[in-house]
Each structure stands twice: as structure tokens, then as C-alpha cells.
Amino acid sequence: MFISFLKMLPLVLFYGLIVWIIYIFIKDKYQNQHSILKTHPVLGRLRYIFEMIGPEFRQYWFLNDKEGKPVDRDTAETIAKAGKYANTVIGFGSKKDFSKTDFYLTNSMFPKNKDELQVDNHTLTNTYTYQILNESLTSRKEKRNKVQLKPWYLTDEHAIVLGKDRTHPFHVKGLLGVSAMSYGALSKSAVKALAQGVAISGGSFMNTGEGGISPYHLSKIYYLKQADYETDDRLARKIVHFMESNTYASNFELEDKFGKESIDVANKLVEADVVGIKSTDLIFQVGSGLFGARRDGAYCEETFLNNAMRPEVKAIEIKMAQGAKVRGGKLPKEKITPEIAAIRGVSMGKDVESPNRFPLFSDIDSLFELIAHWQDITGKPVGIKVVAGDEHSFDELAMHMKQTGEKPDFISIDGAEGGTGATYQEMADSLGLPIYSGILILDQTLRTYGVRDEVKIIASGMLATANKMAVALSLGADLIYVARAAMNTVGCINAGKCHTNLCPVGITSHLPHLEAGLAVNEKRFRTANYLTTMREGLFMLGASCGIATPTEFAKQHIALRKSDNEVKKYTDTIGLDTTIHAHPAAIEFAEEQERELVNS
């Protein structure tokens, strides 16, 4: 009977296909929603198939290596190589189109040698990288190796200090950190991998995003310092034995393996100097929704202080604008879990949209009152996040700083290229200026009013590779934020499904079967390797420009080469031979300063 059924199977399948086609034909012909299906039943469905697979075909087949947006193939490959192999070496030459207008670094006739660099490489970073053994069309055989990398920290002398006048200033030796991405926009596995990667690399920092501080931002990394430690405590022996075969163990790993009491035991081992501990330096961001600083939907100073005074929090950032959506944040209801709702203080089942503007201030005076209040009650650096709209965007801000002496400790500036978990197309395409223009405007405005030395600038907006970071530093930035590049290090394939909760690699999805695709214990090392490799790249580019540390990048180290072969240089005094014109108030202020100088 079974053999008879097998003989009949092709016939059954054939007639089944005919019946299915007739059913689809009738269904398409008599529906009244899709015109193409009504006029071309069955065949019209090819249009939707091609539409669905079009992005993948363009990404992998049809777009060249520099065309993809927002992350082109070459950039994605550079990030992947930095994270996986801790290098960015290529062969044969650049694929960049050198006929287009772009910034170029001005190489020195007498570059610095490595031994002339002012760098702190004393404490090596334990991590893992890969070695390719064999590669074919369908597979790649690799070996995972435990290695020690130079961290490429700034020296203490050149460390960037946020809030030097505060009780608790923040000293940064890593030059770049992970930009604002909330728990909610990202999955808990993604936040864990990024936070633990930042901790492993050391020197860098992580912005919490406007969604508040989650337990995953507070990840702890434990590592063994004394392998020959002896104790009668059975659990302590188990923990030490576990760490002997694991370079790092997070608090989540220890809890999963040995229970909650293992954290207390691990901390006692830290006190005994048997085990070391690393955590992530956090910049606590507060957006207009006041998540992490609210109770019952309104601002609550107790809630704010409970978060702001955590030892992991080194600075506070007031998010006023973001490059991809110069307004409040949006978290679709599909991505809200009970834990996220509890952390943010919101309800389940509804989209969460932050107000366009903060409820705590509505003008420059009230903004600075809040900044000064938070600086006073926390003793920590407080900054703001902004986006440049035109050449006069920051005149009022800088003038207030000059006239009153009040100031934010840092200003984070985002570019129109900045990414987001969810926004509206019309906002992403049209609001705000690109990051290089924004840095130049902000830096030049602060210099015009004589307050540039009083505030640090952190730049973000697709600054994913060391050369782009070097240009940003040359234009006036002091530190760099990376967001989508950090997502790429933990497995992002640029699918563009961040807002749907259907991220295929689990980075922005809270569905268990998708989130399980992100292996935290693997991806945290890729984050650490990427940060370390970019820091090395900045030192190497600086050496090529004749400077001993990336903190010495200045406007004279870049040139703008236009598509018509015209080359323009920058200066620290007037910026570019530029179309940026000072605000009349700024001109008057500069003339007054000049008159005072002449009279003195």
C-alpha cells in the first residue's frame, strides 16, 4: 500500500497544485484591496515577492561596497574584522571614490614612531580573537585564540575630564564609548554584551539611553587573580575553579550556575584580592519622558538620585534632541515587556512616546537651572545632547554660558545620520544637520564666545571607523560615541527591523527564540576588540599626522578636498573658509572683546 501511495504522490501533488492555483486566482480576482492582484491574479504576487527580497538582493548583490545605507558593506566589514580579528588590514587598495568631496587627514613628512607615542599600554586586555584556517565558498574554518591586546589608553596627562570642577569628575582614557541605546530599543542580551564588552576593554564608557538603567547596564565581570587560592568554603572553591577555565564570568553567569548567593561569595573573593572585578562606566541619560527619574508619570528627585548616585554612573546627560528624530523617543508597544514597563514606569500594551520637549524646562534659563541643580545634588558632570539645525543653533546657549558663568560639563552632538530604534521617515531624512557640520558649528560658536575650554564635546552620527573619528576629533570633538557600529559588533546584519520586535539576530527583539540567537559570552569580546582596535587606529592615524596622541588632533590636521579638485584647509580661529556666518550677536560680542583687548 505504501508503495502504491508513493506512485500516486506525484499525481496528488500535481492536482493539488492546480487546485491551489485556481483557489488563489479566484481569491485574487474577487478581492478589492490590491489592484495588481485584481488585474493580474497569481502572477501579481511576484511583485510582492520581489519587493520583499529586494533589500537583501541590493545589500548583497547589486549595491557596491560603498553604496549601502546607513552602513555600507566596507564599513560593516571593517567593524566585523575589528571585533573578530582585532585588525582592519586590507589588501590591494581602497575602494573609495576619490572624485567625491570628502575630508582627508593631512599626513606629516615626519610621522611619529610607535615608541614616540604618548600612550598607556601597561595593562594588557585579556580577550579572544579568531584565526582563519581555511575558507571556501560555503564555509570558513576558524580557530578561537585567547590573546592579550594592548588597550591603547590615553595617558593620565591626556585623559579627557568631564566636569573637572565637580566633586566627582569623570576621567576618560578610552576616547570612544557606546552611544545611547535603551533597554527596550535593545534586548537584554544586547545590553549585556555591550556593557560587558565595554567593561572588558576598560577606559571606555556606555550611555544608558533614555529608557532608564537596567540590571544589564550594571553587569559585573569577574576574573581570577590567584589560581592557587585555598579555602574551606565549598562555593568559593567552585567559583575559583569555574574562573580557572573562563577568562571572565559575569554576575549573570555566576547566578545561573551557582545561584544568587554566589554573588556575595564572589564579592568576598574580590575583597580578599583573589578575584578582580570590572564594571561599565555609565553616562545616565534622561530624556523628556523622564524614565529613570520619575514616579507616577512625573519627575521624582528620589528616583533620579537613586539612579544618578549609583557608583557605575559617572555622568548625567539631558537628551534634548537626537539626530534621527529631533523630538522625544518612541518605543512601540510590541517591544514592551513587564520588566521594561517596570523600569520605565509605563503601562503595557501601548506605544510609549516621550514628549517633544522636557516638562522641567522651556527656555535657556530654566534649562541651566536644572543643569546647575543636578550638578549640585550629584556632584557629577551633567551635560546635554543636541543637534545642530543651522549656523546659529548654539548662539543663545554660548552667550548664556559667557554672561552667567553657568555651563554644562559636556555637550553631546548628534548628526542627522544618527540611527534610532524607531522614528518617522520624514524626520530621519530631513531634521538636523550632518555630524561634521554640527561639530564645526558647535565648536566655532563656543570659541566665538570664549567658552570652548569650559565644556567638552562628544560627537555621534555614524562615526564607525577610526578615520571618521579622527576627522570628528579634528573638527573639535573631544570624545566619540558609536551606536550602530556597536550593534554590528554583537551581530547586527542591518535588517532594518529594529522597530518590529522581529530582529532576526535578537539584538532589538524581546522574543525569546530570537533573542537566544545572541551569544553574550561570544559577542562581549567582539565589542571589547572593536573598541580597542578603533583606539589603536586613532593613535596610528595621529602618528601619521605627526602627533603623539589623538587628543592633539586639530583643524590643521584635515583638509576638505572638493569634487572639482579644490582643497580648503581649516584653522582654529575662523573654521573653514566657510559659508558659516556668525550670528549678529556673536559678531558684536567678538568686536567688544577685541576693543577690550586693544584698550588693555
RAHUKA-V318129 format. One record per residue. N is the residue number from 1. PHI is phi in whole degrees, 0 to 359 (none if undefined). PSI is psi in whole degrees, -180 to 180 (* if undefined). Layout:
n->N phi->PHI psi->PSI
n->N phi->PHI psi->PSI
This chain:
n->1 phi->none psi->-42
n->2 phi->298 psi->-41
n->3 phi->296 psi->-39
n->4 phi->297 psi->-40
n->5 phi->296 psi->-41
n->6 phi->298 psi->-37
n->7 phi->293 psi->-33
n->8 phi->277 psi->-17
n->9 phi->303 psi->-46
n->10 phi->301 psi->-38
n->11 phi->293 psi->-41
n->12 phi->297 psi->-44
n->13 phi->296 psi->-40
n->14 phi->298 psi->-53
n->15 phi->292 psi->-32
n->16 phi->296 psi->-40
n->17 phi->296 psi->-42
n->18 phi->299 psi->-45
n->19 phi->297 psi->-41
n->20 phi->296 psi->-43
n->21 phi->296 psi->-42
n->22 phi->296 psi->-42
n->23 phi->299 psi->-47
n->24 phi->296 psi->-40
n->25 phi->301 psi->-49
n->26 phi->296 psi->-44
n->27 phi->299 psi->-45
n->28 phi->291 psi->-41
n->29 phi->295 psi->-36
n->30 phi->253 psi->12
n->31 phi->272 psi->161
n->32 phi->233 psi->30
n->33 phi->251 psi->-42
n->34 phi->246 psi->116
n->35 phi->297 psi->-43
n->36 phi->295 psi->-32
n->37 phi->284 psi->-32
n->38 phi->289 psi->-38
n->39 phi->273 psi->-25
n->40 phi->226 psi->71
n->41 phi->305 psi->147
n->42 phi->67 psi->-62
n->43 phi->298 psi->-33
n->44 phi->299 psi->-21
n->45 phi->292 psi->-21
n->46 phi->299 psi->-33
n->47 phi->301 psi->-44
n->48 phi->288 psi->-33
n->49 phi->296 psi->-48
n->50 phi->296 psi->-36
n->51 phi->295 psi->-40
n->52 phi->291 psi->-40
n->53 phi->268 psi->-3
n->54 phi->303 psi->-49
n->55 phi->303 psi->-40
n->56 phi->293 psi->-41
n->57 phi->297 psi->-42
n->58 phi->294 psi->-43
n->59 phi->297 psi->-43
n->60 phi->260 psi->-21
n->61 phi->242 psi->-48
n->62 phi->262 psi->-34
n->63 phi->282 psi->141
n->64 phi->283 psi->179
n->65 phi->292 psi->-12
n->66 phi->246 psi->1
n->67 phi->266 psi->-26
n->68 phi->298 psi->143
n->69 phi->230 psi->144
n->70 phi->279 psi->-11
n->71 phi->238 psi->115
n->72 phi->282 psi->167
n->73 phi->297 psi->-39
n->74 phi->296 psi->-42
n->75 phi->295 psi->-45
n->76 phi->300 psi->-39
n->77 phi->292 psi->-40
n->78 phi->298 psi->-45
n->79 phi->298 psi->-45
n->80 phi->297 psi->-43
n->81 phi->294 psi->-39
n->82 phi->296 psi->-40
n->83 phi->285 psi->-36
n->84 phi->266 psi->-37
n->85 phi->244 psi->-5
n->86 phi->59 psi->35
n->87 phi->207 psi->165
n->88 phi->231 psi->29
n->89 phi->289 psi->136
n->90 phi->234 psi->170
n->91 phi->237 psi->155
n->92 phi->83 psi->-36
n->93 phi->141 psi->173
n->94 phi->285 psi->149
n->95 phi->258 psi->11
n->96 phi->292 psi->145
n->97 phi->275 psi->102
n->98 phi->281 psi->-1
n->99 phi->276 psi->-11
n->100 phi->270 psi->155
n->101 phi->297 psi->131
n->102 phi->195 psi->166
n->103 phi->275 psi->146
n->104 phi->226 psi->143
n->105 phi->280 psi->140
n->106 phi->270 psi->102
n->107 phi->291 psi->149
n->108 phi->267 psi->148
n->109 phi->292 psi->-21
n->110 phi->231 psi->75
n->111 phi->293 psi->163
n->112 phi->277 psi->143
n->113 phi->276 psi->162
n->114 phi->302 psi->-39
n->115 phi->286 psi->-5
n->116 phi->262 psi->-5
n->117 phi->284 psi->144
n->118 phi->266 psi->86
n->119 phi->225 psi->149
n->120 phi->256 psi->103
n->121 phi->239 psi->28
n->122 phi->288 psi->-43
n->123 phi->259 psi->114
n->124 phi->282 psi->154
n->125 phi->260 psi->123
n->126 phi->279 psi->126
n->127 phi->205 psi->-172
n->128 phi->231 psi->137
n->129 phi->231 psi->172
n->130 phi->247 psi->151
n->131 phi->236 psi->125
n->132 phi->282 psi->122
n->133 phi->264 psi->-39
n->134 phi->202 psi->140
n->135 phi->224 psi->131
n->136 phi->230 psi->-175
n->137 phi->297 psi->-34
n->138 phi->247 psi->-5
n->139 phi->206 psi->162
n->140 phi->221 psi->121
n->141 phi->263 psi->123
n->142 phi->229 psi->158
n->143 phi->241 psi->130
n->144 phi->270 psi->125
n->145 phi->240 psi->138
n->146 phi->280 psi->126
n->147 phi->225 psi->168
n->148 phi->242 psi->127
n->149 phi->249 psi->146
n->150 phi->293 psi->137
n->151 phi->279 psi->-22
n->152 phi->57 psi->55
n->153 phi->275 psi->154
n->154 phi->292 psi->152
n->155 phi->288 psi->163
n->156 phi->304 psi->-37
n->157 phi->296 psi->-35
n->158 phi->256 psi->5
n->159 phi->303 psi->142
n->160 phi->277 psi->126
n->161 phi->250 psi->118
n->162 phi->267 psi->124
n->163 phi->73 psi->52
n->164 phi->298 psi->-22
n->165 phi->268 psi->-1
n->166 phi->276 psi->164
n->167 phi->295 psi->-35
n->168 phi->236 psi->76
n->169 phi->294 psi->156
n->170 phi->251 psi->113
n->171 phi->265 psi->121
n->172 phi->247 psi->123
n->173 phi->248 psi->2
n->174 phi->255 psi->-7
n->175 phi->67 psi->-31
n->176 phi->223 psi->151
n->177 phi->216 psi->175
n->178 phi->278 psi->128
n->179 phi->285 psi->178
n->180 phi->291 psi->112
n->181 phi->218 psi->115
n->182 phi->285 psi->155
n->183 phi->286 psi->118
n->184 phi->132 psi->-59
n->185 phi->295 psi->-42
n->186 phi->255 psi->156
n->187 phi->283 psi->165
n->188 phi->295 psi->-34
n->189 phi->295 psi->-40
n->190 phi->294 psi->-44
n->191 phi->297 psi->-42
n->192 phi->301 psi->-50
n->193 phi->299 psi->-43
n->194 phi->291 psi->-47
n->195 phi->297 psi->-43
n->196 phi->290 psi->-34
n->197 phi->295 psi->-42
n->198 phi->297 psi->-41
n->199 phi->297 psi->-43
n->200 phi->296 psi->-43
n->201 phi->292 psi->-33
n->202 phi->67 psi->159
n->203 phi->81 psi->-28
n->204 phi->265 psi->-171
n->205 phi->210 psi->170
n->206 phi->219 psi->131
n->207 phi->273 psi->136
n->208 phi->286 psi->-18
n->209 phi->76 psi->170
n->210 phi->280 psi->2
n->211 phi->275 psi->7
n->212 phi->93 psi->178
n->213 phi->262 psi->122
n->214 phi->262 psi->165
n->215 phi->301 psi->-24
n->216 phi->280 psi->-28
n->217 phi->295 psi->-28
n->218 phi->268 psi->21
n->219 phi->307 psi->141
n->220 phi->246 psi->142
n->221 phi->243 psi->122
n->222 phi->254 psi->143
n->223 phi->217 psi->150
n->224 phi->278 psi->135
n->225 phi->248 psi->-30
n->226 phi->230 psi->99
n->227 phi->287 psi->-22
n->228 phi->266 psi->20
n->229 phi->291 psi->134
n->230 phi->241 psi->139
n->231 phi->204 psi->157
n->232 phi->274 psi->-12
n->233 phi->286 psi->113
n->234 phi->298 psi->-42
n->235 phi->293 psi->-38
n->236 phi->297 psi->-40
n->237 phi->297 psi->-41
n->238 phi->298 psi->-42
n->239 phi->294 psi->-45
n->240 phi->298 psi->-43
n->241 phi->298 psi->-40
n->242 phi->297 psi->-40
n->243 phi->286 psi->-21
n->244 phi->297 psi->-31
n->245 phi->254 psi->4
n->246 phi->228 psi->121
n->247 phi->304 psi->-45
n->248 phi->226 psi->150
n->249 phi->226 psi->124
n->250 phi->279 psi->163
n->251 phi->300 psi->-31
n->252 phi->290 psi->-39
n->253 phi->296 psi->-45
n->254 phi->296 psi->-41
n->255 phi->297 psi->-44
n->256 phi->297 psi->-37
n->257 phi->272 psi->-38
n->258 phi->237 psi->-2
n->259 phi->95 psi->169
n->260 phi->296 psi->-31
n->261 phi->295 psi->-18
n->262 phi->295 psi->-27
n->263 phi->292 psi->-42
n->264 phi->297 psi->-41
n->265 phi->294 psi->-43
n->266 phi->299 psi->-40
n->267 phi->293 psi->-33
n->268 phi->293 psi->-37
n->269 phi->293 psi->-32
n->270 phi->295 psi->-46
n->271 phi->299 psi->-32
n->272 phi->276 psi->2
n->273 phi->64 psi->24
n->274 phi->273 psi->-35
n->275 phi->236 psi->141
n->276 phi->262 psi->162
n->277 phi->222 psi->141
n->278 phi->230 psi->144
n->279 phi->224 psi->174
n->280 phi->264 psi->130
n->281 phi->287 psi->122
n->282 phi->251 psi->143
n->283 phi->255 psi->113
n->284 phi->277 psi->112
n->285 phi->266 psi->135
n->286 phi->241 psi->120
n->287 phi->261 psi->-175
n->288 phi->293 psi->-17
n->289 phi->281 psi->-11
n->290 phi->61 psi->26
n->291 phi->296 psi->132
n->292 phi->87 psi->-3
n->293 phi->217 psi->30
n->294 phi->219 psi->163
n->295 phi->211 psi->134
n->296 phi->55 psi->36
n->297 phi->83 psi->-1
n->298 phi->234 psi->162
n->299 phi->301 psi->134
n->300 phi->228 psi->114
n->301 phi->294 psi->-32
n->302 phi->297 psi->-45
n->303 phi->297 psi->-44
n->304 phi->303 psi->-49
n->305 phi->292 psi->-34
n->306 phi->302 psi->-35
n->307 phi->272 psi->-46
n->308 phi->295 psi->-28
n->309 phi->267 psi->7
n->310 phi->299 psi->143
n->311 phi->297 psi->-26
n->312 phi->288 psi->-24
n->313 phi->279 psi->118
n->314 phi->257 psi->-18
n->315 phi->201 psi->161
n->316 phi->239 psi->136
n->317 phi->237 psi->127
n->318 phi->268 psi->113
n->319 phi->276 psi->108
n->320 phi->263 psi->-28
n->321 phi->201 psi->162
n->322 phi->219 psi->144
n->323 phi->304 psi->-43
n->324 phi->276 psi->-9
n->325 phi->199 psi->91
n->326 phi->284 psi->69
n->327 phi->188 psi->-171
n->328 phi->290 psi->161
n->329 phi->285 psi->165
n->330 phi->225 psi->129
n->331 phi->235 psi->110
n->332 phi->299 psi->148
n->333 phi->299 psi->-27
n->334 phi->297 psi->-20
n->335 phi->257 psi->6
n->336 phi->264 psi->117
n->337 phi->258 psi->167
n->338 phi->304 psi->-38
n->339 phi->293 psi->-44
n->340 phi->296 psi->-41
n->341 phi->299 psi->-39
n->342 phi->292 psi->-42
n->343 phi->296 psi->-40
n->344 phi->273 psi->-19
n->345 phi->73 psi->43
n->346 phi->233 psi->173
n->347 phi->268 psi->155
n->348 phi->283 psi->156
n->349 phi->82 psi->7
n->350 phi->225 psi->143
n->351 phi->302 psi->142
n->352 phi->253 psi->115
n->353 phi->237 psi->120
n->354 phi->289 psi->152
n->355 phi->299 psi->157
n->356 phi->296 psi->-31
n->357 phi->227 psi->154
n->358 phi->298 psi->139
n->359 phi->284 psi->-13
n->360 phi->270 psi->-12
n->361 phi->203 psi->158
n->362 phi->220 psi->2
n->363 phi->205 psi->179
n->364 phi->298 psi->-43
n->365 phi->299 psi->-48
n->366 phi->289 psi->-30
n->367 phi->299 psi->-48
n->368 phi->289 psi->-27
n->369 phi->297 psi->-42
n->370 phi->292 psi->-43
n->371 phi->302 psi->-49
n->372 phi->297 psi->-38
n->373 phi->295 psi->-45
n->374 phi->291 psi->-36
n->375 phi->298 psi->-40
n->376 phi->289 psi->-46
n->377 phi->279 psi->-18
n->378 phi->255 psi->-29
n->379 phi->72 psi->10
n->380 phi->250 psi->161
n->381 phi->298 psi->139
n->382 phi->234 psi->129
n->383 phi->229 psi->180
n->384 phi->232 psi->155
n->385 phi->246 psi->127
n->386 phi->224 psi->171
n->387 phi->226 psi->137
n->388 phi->282 psi->131
n->389 phi->260 psi->-35
n->390 phi->201 psi->-174
n->391 phi->290 psi->-11
n->392 phi->253 psi->11
n->393 phi->303 psi->-32
n->394 phi->245 psi->12
n->395 phi->297 psi->-47
n->396 phi->297 psi->-40
n->397 phi->298 psi->-50
n->398 phi->293 psi->-38
n->399 phi->296 psi->-41
n->400 phi->298 psi->-42
n->401 phi->300 psi->-43
n->402 phi->291 psi->-41
n->403 phi->284 psi->-32
n->404 phi->253 psi->-21
n->405 phi->81 psi->-6
n->406 phi->284 psi->148
n->407 phi->199 psi->149
n->408 phi->285 psi->154
n->409 phi->282 psi->-23
n->410 phi->205 psi->158
n->411 phi->234 psi->120
n->412 phi->269 psi->127
n->413 phi->243 psi->127
n->414 phi->254 psi->152
n->415 phi->255 psi->165
n->416 phi->299 psi->-21
n->417 phi->285 psi->-8
n->418 phi->303 psi->150
n->419 phi->263 psi->-180
n->420 phi->193 psi->158
n->421 phi->286 psi->-31
n->422 phi->198 psi->128
n->423 phi->203 psi->-176
n->424 phi->259 psi->141
n->425 phi->306 psi->-44
n->426 phi->295 psi->-29
n->427 phi->284 psi->-47
n->428 phi->299 psi->-32
n->429 phi->271 psi->-16
n->430 phi->226 psi->-18
n->431 phi->269 psi->131
n->432 phi->84 psi->161
n->433 phi->262 psi->155
n->434 phi->300 psi->162
n->435 phi->295 psi->-41
n->436 phi->297 psi->-41
n->437 phi->296 psi->-42
n->438 phi->297 psi->-44
n->439 phi->299 psi->-46
n->440 phi->299 psi->-45
n->441 phi->296 psi->-47
n->442 phi->297 psi->-49
n->443 phi->298 psi->-45
n->444 phi->293 psi->-39
n->445 phi->295 psi->-46
n->446 phi->296 psi->-37
n->447 phi->292 psi->-41
n->448 phi->302 psi->-39
n->449 phi->268 psi->3
n->450 phi->72 psi->27
n->451 phi->239 psi->12
n->452 phi->298 psi->-37
n->453 phi->287 psi->-10
n->454 phi->267 psi->-5
n->455 phi->216 psi->141
n->456 phi->264 psi->153
n->457 phi->244 psi->127
n->458 phi->249 psi->127
n->459 phi->250 psi->141
n->460 phi->215 psi->155
n->461 phi->138 psi->73
n->462 phi->59 psi->40
n->463 phi->266 psi->69
n->464 phi->271 psi->-20
n->465 phi->237 psi->158
n->466 phi->300 psi->-35
n->467 phi->293 psi->-39
n->468 phi->291 psi->-37
n->469 phi->296 psi->-41
n->470 phi->297 psi->-40
n->471 phi->296 psi->-44
n->472 phi->299 psi->-43
n->473 phi->296 psi->-39
n->474 phi->294 psi->-35
n->475 phi->286 psi->-17
n->476 phi->140 psi->-6
n->477 phi->288 psi->151
n->478 phi->257 psi->-32
n->479 phi->221 psi->164
n->480 phi->235 psi->139
n->481 phi->255 psi->142
n->482 phi->232 psi->138
n->483 phi->238 psi->-70
n->484 phi->296 psi->-32
n->485 phi->297 psi->-40
n->486 phi->296 psi->-39
n->487 phi->297 psi->-39
n->488 phi->299 psi->-35
n->489 phi->293 psi->-26
n->490 phi->259 psi->14
n->491 phi->117 psi->2
n->492 phi->300 psi->133
n->493 phi->250 psi->16
n->494 phi->60 psi->42
n->495 phi->284 psi->-18
n->496 phi->72 psi->25
n->497 phi->250 psi->24
n->498 phi->303 psi->-34
n->499 phi->273 psi->-4
n->500 phi->261 psi->-11
n->501 phi->69 psi->16
n->502 phi->240 psi->29
n->503 phi->306 psi->122
n->504 phi->293 psi->-17
n->505 phi->247 psi->9
n->506 phi->79 psi->10
n->507 phi->284 psi->-39
n->508 phi->242 psi->20
n->509 phi->247 psi->143
n->510 phi->254 psi->9
n->511 phi->283 psi->125
n->512 phi->306 psi->-41
n->513 phi->290 psi->-25
n->514 phi->274 psi->-43
n->515 phi->298 psi->-28
n->516 phi->296 psi->-17
n->517 phi->288 psi->-14
n->518 phi->264 psi->109
n->519 phi->273 psi->101
n->520 phi->301 psi->-44
n->521 phi->296 psi->-21
n->522 phi->269 psi->-49
n->523 phi->289 psi->-24
n->524 phi->296 psi->-33
n->525 phi->288 psi->-31
n->526 phi->291 psi->-36
n->527 phi->297 psi->-47
n->528 phi->299 psi->-44
n->529 phi->295 psi->-40
n->530 phi->297 psi->-48
n->531 phi->300 psi->-44
n->532 phi->296 psi->-43
n->533 phi->292 psi->-38
n->534 phi->294 psi->-38
n->535 phi->295 psi->-41
n->536 phi->298 psi->-43
n->537 phi->300 psi->-38
n->538 phi->295 psi->-41
n->539 phi->295 psi->-40
n->540 phi->291 psi->-39
n->541 phi->294 psi->-39
n->542 phi->298 psi->-43
n->543 phi->300 psi->-39
n->544 phi->294 psi->-28
n->545 phi->271 psi->0
n->546 phi->87 psi->20
n->547 phi->242 psi->151
n->548 phi->272 psi->-14
n->549 phi->208 psi->145
n->550 phi->298 psi->-19
n->551 phi->291 psi->-11
n->552 phi->267 psi->0
n->553 phi->302 psi->133
n->554 phi->216 psi->177
n->555 phi->299 psi->-28
n->556 phi->290 psi->-9
n->557 phi->268 psi->5
n->558 phi->228 psi->154
n->559 phi->225 psi->145
n->560 phi->259 psi->112
n->561 phi->261 psi->119
n->562 phi->272 psi->165
n->563 phi->295 psi->-19
n->564 phi->267 psi->16
n->565 phi->76 psi->4
n->566 phi->285 psi->137
n->567 phi->242 psi->129
n->568 phi->239 psi->139
n->569 phi->254 psi->156
n->570 phi->262 psi->159
n->571 phi->225 psi->161
n->572 phi->284 psi->-16
n->573 phi->268 psi->-44
n->574 phi->242 psi->6
n->575 phi->72 psi->-148
n->576 phi->284 psi->156
n->577 phi->296 psi->87
n->578 phi->239 psi->165
n->579 phi->267 psi->1
n->580 phi->280 psi->119
n->581 phi->252 psi->138
n->582 phi->290 psi->148
n->583 phi->296 psi->143
n->584 phi->309 psi->-38
n->585 phi->295 psi->-35
n->586 phi->291 psi->-39
n->587 phi->297 psi->-46
n->588 phi->299 psi->-42
n->589 phi->297 psi->-46
n->590 phi->297 psi->-40
n->591 phi->294 psi->-39
n->592 phi->296 psi->-42
n->593 phi->297 psi->-39
n->594 phi->293 psi->-40
n->595 phi->296 psi->-41
n->596 phi->297 psi->-38
n->597 phi->294 psi->-43
n->598 phi->296 psi->-44
n->599 phi->294 psi->-34
n->600 phi->284 psi->*
